[in-house]
Amino acid sequence: MTPPRARTWSRRGHTPVVRVRGRSWRRWSIAAMCCYKPGETSRLIYRPRRHRKHRGQGRDTFAWSDYRDLVVRAHVQLKAPVVLIWDNLNTHRAAGMRDYAAEHDSLTIVQLPSYAPDLNPVEGIWSLLRRGPLANAAFTDDEHLERTLRRGLRHIQLRPDLIDGCLAGTGLTLTHRPTTTRRAQ
């Protein structure tokens, strides 16, 4: 519920004041995947989650099984094998996730170097959200924040050029290498 800081303009000598509620125990987590396939429209698949943290009850972040469910959702939507390029978040490297990847041939996981947010296209998505709909916003309640988050993510989802721009911002490119089949001799 604490708004991100952003720059704004006002008349000289009149500092704009944005009143916000104090920090809250409520927390939002969002997991997202930028999906790219040569010759097809780029996609954004995301899953927001509201956490109501109570002392000693449950996690306040995504578990490895939540990320697994997001990968399953992506596989179903894309109808293709998934090559997942992940940062080194400890949940991404969990034993359960490694076991799941080992059991499924349709999933390949590649880890990014230790601290390389500049190689992660999803960081561009978070930047677009912070500079766009979340900038200079004072949310009145949880529902207002949720509506703004979902509207902002949906806006990005409907603009494949923005998702492509996030990949271009990393300096990485898609290369398509056709698979060759071995002939039986």
Backbone torsions as a table, in degrees:
resi	resn	phi	psi	omega
1	MET	NA	-9.6	177.7
2	THR	-80.6	123.6	-175.1
3	PRO	-71.8	148.1	174.1
4	PRO	-70.0	153.1	179.8
5	ARG	-86.9	137.2	177.3
6	ALA	-146.1	158.2	179.1
7	ARG	-81.1	152.1	178.4
8	THR	-145.0	169.7	-179.9
9	TRP	-115.2	148.7	172.9
10	SER	-156.6	174.2	178.2
11	ARG	-65.8	147.4	179.5
12	ARG	-57.9	131.2	178.9
13	GLY	88.0	-4.2	-179.8
14	HIS	-120.5	87.8	-179.7
15	THR	-69.3	125.7	178.9
16	PRO	-69.2	141.1	179.9
17	VAL	-119.6	125.0	176.8
18	VAL	-112.9	115.7	-179.7
19	ARG	-87.7	133.5	179.1
20	VAL	-131.3	157.4	174.9
21	ARG	-72.5	159.0	178.8
22	GLY	-64.2	170.8	179.1
23	ARG	-57.1	153.2	-174.7
24	SER	-125.5	157.8	175.8
25	TRP	-81.8	-8.3	178.9
26	ARG	-76.9	147.9	-176.5
27	ARG	-145.1	144.8	174.8
28	TRP	-116.0	139.1	171.8
29	SER	-123.9	144.1	178.6
30	ILE	-133.7	129.0	172.5
31	ALA	-109.3	136.6	-177.7
32	ALA	-141.6	152.4	175.9
33	MET	-131.4	128.7	169.7
34	CYS	-90.7	124.6	-175.4
35	CYS	-112.5	124.1	-177.9
36	TYR	-125.8	138.1	174.6
37	LYS	-145.6	127.2	-178.7
38	PRO	-53.6	131.7	177.4
39	GLY	83.8	-1.3	-180.0
40	GLU	-124.2	163.2	179.5
41	THR	-69.5	136.2	177.8
42	SER	-69.7	150.0	-178.7
43	ARG	-130.5	155.9	172.2
44	LEU	-121.5	122.7	176.3
45	ILE	-116.0	127.5	-175.8
46	TYR	-139.6	161.9	176.4
47	ARG	-144.6	108.0	174.1
48	PRO	-86.4	152.4	177.8
49	ARG	-143.0	130.4	175.8
50	ARG	-93.0	130.3	178.4
51	HIS	-111.0	131.8	172.0
52	ARG	-112.2	94.4	-171.8
53	LYS	-76.9	124.7	172.7
54	HIS	-120.9	142.1	-176.6
55	ARG	-54.4	126.6	174.9
56	GLY	75.5	8.3	-178.3
57	GLN	-121.7	112.3	169.9
58	GLY	70.2	176.6	179.9
59	ARG	-88.3	155.6	174.6
60	ASP	-111.2	17.3	175.2
61	THR	-141.9	179.1	176.4
62	PHE	-72.8	142.1	173.1
63	ALA	-93.8	167.4	-179.6
64	TRP	-59.5	-33.0	-179.9
65	SER	-66.9	-29.5	176.1
66	ASP	-67.9	-40.6	176.5
67	TYR	-67.3	-38.0	176.3
68	ARG	-59.4	-44.6	179.3
69	ASP	-62.3	-35.4	177.2
70	LEU	-67.2	-39.3	177.5
71	VAL	-65.4	-41.4	177.6
72	VAL	-61.8	-43.6	179.0
73	ARG	-61.0	-42.1	178.4
74	ALA	-64.5	-42.8	-179.8
75	HIS	-61.2	-41.8	179.7
76	VAL	-67.0	-44.6	-178.3
77	GLN	-68.2	-41.1	-175.6
78	LEU	-82.5	-21.3	-178.4
79	LYS	53.3	44.4	-178.3
80	ALA	-157.2	160.9	174.0
81	PRO	-61.4	153.6	-176.7
82	VAL	-116.2	127.7	169.5
83	VAL	-105.3	112.6	-173.5
84	LEU	-101.3	121.7	177.9
85	ILE	-108.0	112.9	-171.5
86	TRP	-119.1	151.8	170.3
87	ASP	-79.2	-175.4	-173.6
88	ASN	-97.1	35.0	173.8
89	LEU	-59.4	135.7	-174.6
90	ASN	-60.0	-30.6	178.4
91	THR	-68.0	-33.4	177.7
92	HIS	-66.9	-29.7	-177.0
93	ARG	-96.8	11.6	-177.2
94	ALA	-63.1	151.3	-178.8
95	ALA	-59.0	-39.4	179.4
96	GLY	-61.6	-39.9	179.4
97	MET	-69.5	-39.6	177.4
98	ARG	-62.9	-42.4	179.0
99	ASP	-64.1	-42.1	179.1
100	TYR	-61.4	-44.8	179.6
101	ALA	-63.5	-38.1	-179.9
102	ALA	-66.3	-30.9	-178.5
103	GLU	-80.7	-17.7	-174.7
104	HIS	-118.4	115.7	179.9
105	ASP	-69.6	-19.7	-177.7
106	SER	-80.3	0.6	-178.5
107	LEU	-124.7	126.0	174.3
108	THR	-122.6	131.2	-179.6
109	ILE	-112.7	130.5	175.2
110	VAL	-120.6	128.1	179.8
111	GLN	-91.0	136.7	172.7
112	LEU	-74.9	162.7	174.6
113	PRO	-58.5	163.6	-170.8
114	SER	-44.5	-56.6	179.4
115	TYR	-131.2	91.5	-177.1
116	ALA	-136.9	63.3	-180.0
117	PRO	-63.8	-21.9	179.5
118	ASP	-70.8	-12.4	177.2
119	LEU	-99.1	0.8	-175.9
120	ASN	-105.0	110.1	-179.4
121	PRO	-60.0	-27.4	-178.5
122	VAL	-66.4	-27.2	175.4
123	GLU	-60.8	-32.8	175.4
124	GLY	-65.7	-35.9	176.9
125	ILE	-63.0	-45.5	179.8
126	TRP	-63.6	-37.4	178.3
127	SER	-64.3	-42.8	177.7
128	LEU	-61.0	-40.2	178.7
129	LEU	-66.2	-44.9	-177.9
130	ARG	-66.5	-36.7	-179.4
131	ARG	-84.6	-15.5	-177.3
132	GLY	-100.6	-107.7	-172.0
133	PRO	-66.2	-23.9	-178.2
134	LEU	-89.7	-12.3	-177.3
135	ALA	-67.9	132.8	175.7
136	ASN	54.4	32.1	179.6
137	ALA	-105.0	135.4	173.3
138	ALA	-110.6	109.8	-174.8
139	PHE	-82.4	133.4	-177.3
140	THR	-79.4	-30.5	179.6
141	ASP	-161.9	180.0	-178.9
142	ASP	-59.8	-40.5	-176.9
143	GLU	-66.0	-36.7	177.7
144	HIS	-63.8	-44.1	177.3
145	LEU	-63.1	-44.3	-179.4
146	GLU	-62.6	-45.1	178.5
147	ARG	-60.0	-43.2	-178.7
148	THR	-66.4	-43.2	177.7
149	LEU	-61.1	-50.8	-177.9
150	ARG	-64.2	-39.7	179.0
151	ARG	-65.0	-42.4	179.2
152	GLY	-65.6	-43.2	178.3
153	LEU	-66.9	-38.9	178.2
154	ARG	-64.6	-39.4	177.5
155	HIS	-59.6	-45.3	178.9
156	ILE	-66.3	-40.0	-179.0
157	GLN	-61.0	-35.0	-179.1
158	LEU	-83.9	-2.4	-179.6
159	ARG	-118.0	83.5	-178.5
160	PRO	-59.0	-24.1	177.8
161	ASP	-65.8	-33.0	175.9
162	LEU	-67.8	-40.9	179.1
163	ILE	-66.6	-40.1	175.5
164	ASP	-62.7	-38.4	179.0
165	GLY	-63.6	-32.3	177.3
166	CYS	-66.8	-36.8	175.9
167	LEU	-70.0	-42.9	179.5
168	ALA	-62.3	-34.2	178.9
169	GLY	-64.7	-21.8	178.0
170	THR	-81.5	-19.0	-175.1
171	GLY	84.9	-0.6	178.1
172	LEU	-87.8	156.7	177.6
173	THR	-133.7	160.6	175.3
174	LEU	-90.1	133.4	172.4
175	THR	-124.6	136.7	-179.6
176	HIS	-109.1	114.6	175.3
177	ARG	-109.0	112.1	179.6
178	PRO	-61.4	140.0	177.4
179	THR	-77.0	139.9	177.1
180	THR	-104.2	140.0	179.1
181	THR	-98.6	140.5	177.1
182	ARG	-83.0	137.7	178.2
183	ARG	-90.7	139.3	177.7
184	ALA	-71.8	138.0	-179.9
185	GLN	-110.5	NA	NA
